[in-house]
Amino acid sequence: MSITDNIMRIREEIADIAAGMGRNPSDIRLVAASKTRSSDEIRQATAAGVDAVGENRVQEMLIKNAEGAYNSAPLHFIGSLQSNKVRQIVGVCDLIESVDSPALVELIGKRAEAQNIVQDVLIEVNIGKEPQKAGVLPELLPEIVELASRTEGIRVLGLMAIPPIFDKNERTCNYFDAMYQLFVDIRGKKYDNNHVRFLSMGMSDSYADAIRAGSNMVRIGSAIFGER
Ligand SMILES: *Cc1c(COP(=O)(O)O)cnc(C)c1O
């Protein structure tokens, strides 16, 4: 299967799921998770019409960006972000999906302000409270969203999560449901600077369940590009 075929098949499945829920398929963003993929493979994906490309590593992203890998597709940063790399991605990425600390909020805001731009971000939530995983704990989410709303240069567009994966999908679904509830809660609050509308969850093995739980942004790697 070619990259183009894979994307068409995934789009069809997303459309089916959306139709079954009475949702508009075009409201669900397909992000190609392109870590380790070549610029040429990524160009095939953007030509086939993914909504965005997501990269995990700053260095890798900057190299491929210089090679023109992303065409004009929106570029997302989805990997764990070290504060010393913030300077290199603010203003380069359309959306930083993996903001998970007050320090990062402040730093991104400062860098963006210096460039006279507003950086769009998602707050990553460690919904499974896994010690080894990135993301803010769910109970600290309101605090960080509130901080972002008071910080110039940064705008929160939603939430991102990588829930624990189990053999039994049911347990993963509970985390998707919990994320959707957090999303609804945060969206219901009125913040100055924030425009919460994206819930980024679901990968190759889990996007159908994630969408059924209310995700409107899926990050898909191997189902598009093949196994890594
Ligand atoms: C790699 C990656 C994905 C996609 O994973 P697949 O299982 O290959 O679809 C999604 N999100 C993040 C943050 C990733 O690093």
The ligand as a MOL file (V3000), in Angstrom:
LIG
                    3D

  0  0  0     0  0            999 V3000
M  V30 BEGIN CTAB
M  V30 COUNTS 15 15 0 0 0
M  V30 BEGIN ATOM
M  V30 1 C 4.8670 8.5250 16.8390 0
M  V30 2 C 3.7900 9.3090 17.4420 0
M  V30 3 C 2.4710 9.1670 17.0120 0
M  V30 4 C 2.0320 8.1890 15.9510 0
M  V30 5 O 2.2470 6.8700 16.3710 0
M  V30 6 P 1.8080 5.6450 15.4240 0
M  V30 7 O 1.5420 4.5500 16.3780 0
M  V30 8 O 2.9800 5.3970 14.5340 0
M  V30 9 O 0.6060 6.0630 14.6910 0
M  V30 10 C 1.5050 9.9890 17.6100 0
M  V30 11 N 1.8090 10.8690 18.5770 0
M  V30 12 C 3.0600 11.0180 19.0170 0
M  V30 13 C 3.3250 12.0170 20.0780 0
M  V30 14 C 4.0850 10.2420 18.4720 0
M  V30 15 O 5.3310 10.3880 18.9280 0
M  V30 END ATOM
M  V30 BEGIN BOND
M  V30 1 1 1 2
M  V30 2 1 2 3
M  V30 3 2 2 14
M  V30 4 1 3 4
M  V30 5 2 3 10
M  V30 6 1 4 5
M  V30 7 1 5 6
M  V30 8 2 6 7
M  V30 9 1 6 8
M  V30 10 1 6 9
M  V30 11 1 10 11
M  V30 12 2 11 12
M  V30 13 1 12 13
M  V30 14 1 12 14
M  V30 15 1 14 15
M  V30 END BOND
M  V30 END CTAB
M  END
